[in-house]
């Protein structure tokens, strides 16, 4: 019978070891359910809750809104509500965690 760690594909290293893999995983886990702003190669920006990612850097956002690249630098335009959105990793230009999302998580602890 496989243990829970084996079923989930977790490394068999002891908890005291801090490998680069485990540090990266901890960082990603700390960003779960935080508001993220993702800029894409075609100029669009998606804002939503970070739900998951994979080896190919594809990102899933929940409650996502899409903002189109505006020709006028002063106006952002009305967002289009997408809901659940998958952003292919090769289209991601930048990812930012919204600061208010970080502040809320640090105050809750």
LOLUM-773219 format. One line per field, with one value per residue (C-alpha): residue number from 1; residue in one letter; chain; x, y, z. Coordinates in nm, 2 decimals. Example, Ala and Ser with C-alpha at 12.3 -4.5 7.8 and 13.67 -1.06 7.14 Angstrom:
residues 2
num <- 1 | 2
residu <- a | s
chaine <- A | A
c1 <- 1.23 | 1.37
c2 <- -0.45 | -0.11
c3 <- 0.78 | 0.71
END
This chain:
residues 109
num <- 1 | 2 | 3 | 4 | 5 | 6 | 7 | 8 | 9 | 10 | 11 | 12 | 13 | 14 | 15 | 16 | 17 | 18 | 19 | 20 | 21 | 22 | 23 | 24 | 25 | 26 | 27 | 28 | 29 | 30 | 31 | 32 | 33 | 34 | 35 | 36 | 37 | 38 | 39 | 40 | 41 | 42 | 43 | 44 | 45 | 46 | 47 | 48 | 49 | 50 | 51 | 52 | 53 | 54 | 55 | 56 | 57 | 58 | 59 | 60 | 61 | 62 | 63 | 64 | 65 | 66 | 67 | 68 | 69 | 70 | 71 | 72 | 73 | 74 | 75 | 76 | 77 | 78 | 79 | 80 | 81 | 82 | 83 | 84 | 85 | 86 | 87 | 88 | 89 | 90 | 91 | 92 | 93 | 94 | 95 | 96 | 97 | 98 | 99 | 100 | 101 | 102 | 103 | 104 | 105 | 106 | 107 | 108 | 109
residu <- x | x | x | x | x | x | x | x | x | x | x | x | x | x | x | x | x | x | x | x | x | x | x | x | x | x | x | x | x | x | x | x | x | x | x | x | x | x | x | x | x | x | x | x | x | x | x | x | x | x | x | x | x | x | x | x | x | x | x | x | x | x | x | x | x | x | x | x | x | x | x | x | x | x | x | x | x | x | x | x | x | x | x | x | x | x | x | x | x | x | x | x | x | x | x | x | x | x | x | x | x | x | x | x | x | x | x | x | x
chaine <- A | A | A | A | A | A | A | A | A | A | A | A | A | A | A | A | A | A | A | A | A | A | A | A | A | A | A | A | A | A | A | A | A | A | A | A | A | A | A | A | A | A | A | A | A | A | A | A | A | A | A | A | A | A | A | A | A | A | A | A | A | A | A | A | A | A | A | A | A | A | A | A | A | A | A | A | A | A | A | A | A | A | A | A | A | A | A | A | A | A | A | A | A | A | A | A | A | A | A | A | A | A | A | A | A | A | A | A | A
c1 <- 0.00 | 0.15 | 0.18 | 0.01 | 0.34 | 0.41 | 0.06 | 0.10 | 0.44 | 0.62 | 0.99 | 1.10 | 1.35 | 1.32 | 1.14 | 1.47 | 1.63 | 1.56 | 1.61 | 1.56 | 1.26 | 1.09 | 1.17 | 1.01 | 0.71 | 0.67 | 0.69 | 0.42 | 0.20 | 0.22 | 0.09 | -0.22 | -0.55 | -0.37 | -0.48 | -0.24 | -0.20 | -0.07 | 0.05 | 0.03 | 0.23 | -0.07 | -0.10 | -0.40 | -0.38 | -0.57 | -0.64 | -0.77 | -0.70 | -0.40 | -0.53 | -0.26 | 0.02 | 0.21 | 0.55 | 0.49 | 0.42 | 0.05 | -0.15 | -0.51 | -0.68 | -1.02 | -1.27 | -1.05 | -1.11 | -0.95 | -0.83 | -0.74 | -0.44 | -0.57 | -0.45 | -0.50 | -0.25 | -0.48 | -0.78 | -0.77 | -1.12 | -1.39 | -1.29 | -1.44 | -1.54 | -1.40 | -1.44 | -1.20 | -0.92 | -0.61 | -0.32 | -0.06 | 0.29 | 0.44 | 0.20 | 0.30 | 0.51 | 0.50 | 0.32 | 0.26 | 0.10 | -0.13 | 0.00 | -0.34 | -0.36 | -0.02 | -0.12 | -0.44 | -0.26 | 0.00 | -0.26 | -0.46 | -0.17
c2 <- 0.00 | 0.33 | 0.62 | 0.95 | 1.11 | 0.85 | 0.89 | 1.27 | 1.24 | 1.41 | 1.37 | 1.11 | 1.35 | 1.43 | 1.75 | 1.90 | 1.91 | 2.24 | 2.15 | 2.41 | 2.21 | 2.23 | 2.60 | 2.67 | 2.46 | 2.65 | 2.98 | 2.87 | 2.73 | 3.07 | 3.24 | 3.02 | 3.22 | 3.55 | 3.81 | 3.81 | 4.03 | 3.85 | 4.04 | 3.84 | 3.86 | 4.00 | 4.30 | 4.17 | 4.17 | 3.91 | 3.97 | 3.69 | 3.44 | 3.22 | 2.86 | 2.64 | 2.60 | 2.31 | 2.22 | 2.41 | 2.73 | 2.73 | 2.93 | 2.89 | 3.20 | 3.20 | 3.49 | 3.63 | 3.96 | 4.06 | 4.41 | 4.49 | 4.69 | 5.05 | 5.29 | 5.57 | 5.54 | 5.71 | 5.48 | 5.11 | 5.04 | 4.82 | 4.47 | 4.16 | 3.89 | 3.55 | 3.35 | 3.05 | 3.11 | 2.91 | 3.11 | 2.91 | 2.95 | 3.06 | 3.36 | 3.49 | 3.80 | 3.89 | 3.79 | 4.03 | 3.96 | 4.25 | 4.42 | 4.43 | 4.05 | 4.02 | 4.27 | 4.08 | 3.75 | 3.89 | 4.05 | 3.73 | 3.55
c3 <- 0.00 | -0.11 | 0.14 | 0.09 | 0.00 | -0.27 | -0.42 | -0.45 | -0.61 | -0.32 | -0.28 | -0.02 | 0.14 | 0.51 | 0.61 | 0.74 | 0.40 | 0.20 | -0.16 | -0.43 | -0.54 | -0.20 | -0.16 | -0.50 | -0.41 | -0.08 | -0.26 | -0.51 | -0.24 | -0.05 | -0.36 | -0.39 | -0.38 | -0.41 | -0.67 | -0.97 | -1.27 | -1.57 | -1.88 | -2.21 | -2.53 | -2.72 | -2.48 | -2.28 | -1.90 | -1.69 | -1.32 | -1.10 | -0.82 | -0.87 | -0.85 | -1.00 | -1.25 | -1.41 | -1.55 | -1.87 | -1.67 | -1.78 | -1.52 | -1.40 | -1.27 | -1.10 | -1.11 | -1.39 | -1.57 | -1.90 | -1.97 | -2.33 | -2.42 | -2.46 | -2.72 | -2.48 | -2.20 | -1.95 | -1.98 | -1.89 | -2.03 | -1.89 | -1.79 | -1.95 | -1.70 | -1.79 | -1.48 | -1.49 | -1.73 | -1.84 | -1.97 | -2.17 | -2.03 | -2.36 | -2.37 | -2.02 | -2.03 | -1.66 | -1.34 | -1.05 | -0.71 | -0.62 | -0.31 | -0.14 | -0.16 | 0.01 | 0.28 | 0.36 | 0.40 | 0.64 | 0.86 | 0.88 | 1.05
END
